[in-house]
């Protein structure tokens, strides 16, 4: 008979936990705190100020950051939406489609982008676009993000569908509903929390992506991550910390929404 062991009693557990938390969150805390620094220096503290947040919207680089933000959010919304639709169809085929030839191979192909290093995906995508003569720009970023986001959207959607008993659809069909009606009015609403979680995860992945975007973007097309990188190469300025803090805030909001959606799902 196995005994329940409290891992908190293991020697060194507390110290290792604190060390991991410091390594993970100390840089984020430093960036957030210094984004409110009144000084133009990133090392000297001169008091609390919102001047760098104002500089993001009204400073000399404001137009560049605004354009990059519009590109980032529009691409993230379209990529996440398209990837979620494709992932929902894929999950339906994989989970509700029964056994079919190539099912294991199909699952491997869907999961492959999660295991392949992102730099390899970026280089392969660049070579593919060059091979077919596709001009790099906004469209290539969007296409690359859709392909890259599909497995991230698929995982929560498939996990949610696996937790739904097939008896719901069988009961609907016993009441003379067609398969399409059973899917639309019974299965799809039950899959809602998984679909929302998949969309939010795909949205964050697209919004924060730098490596793939940097390879497939064309000249003059920037997203927030690439615009930030370009500015950092010229020297770290406090307004970069302000932008990074706002991006961090968006990520926290998305993760929080996903958490409450999953929590609500588990309580039902």
FENPE-V219372 format. One line per field, one symbol per residue. ss: DSSP state (H for helix, E for strand, C for the rest). psi: psi as a letter, one per 20 degrees, with the letter a starting at -180 (. if undefined). A space follows every 10 residues. Layout:
# FENPE-V219372
ss: ???
psi: ???
This chain:
# FENPE-V219372
ss: CCCCCCHHHC CCHHHHHHHH HHHHHHHHHH HHHHCCECCC CCCCCCCECC HHHHHHHHCC CHHHHHHHHH HHHHHHHHHH HHHHHHHHHH HHHHHHCCCC CCHHHHHHHH HHHHHCCHHH HHHHHHHHHH HCCCCCCHHH HHHHHHHHHH HHHHHHHHHH HHCCCCHHHH HHHHCCCCHH HHHHHHHHHH CHHHHHHHHH HHHHHHHHCC HHHHHHCCCC CCCHHHHHHH HHCCCCCHHH HHHHHHHHHH HHHHHHHHHH HHHHHHHC
psi: pqqppoiiiq piggghgggg hghgighhgg gggiijpiqi qjippjrpqj hhhhhhhiah jghghgghgg gghggggggg gghggghggg hgghgiiapq pjgggghhhh ighhhpphhg gggggggghh hjkpppbghh ggghhghhig hhhgghghgg hhipqihghh hghhkkqrhg hhggiggghh ighhgggggh ghgggghipg ggghhiqrpi pqrgghgggh hhhjqpqhhh hgghhhghgg gggghgghgh ghghghi.
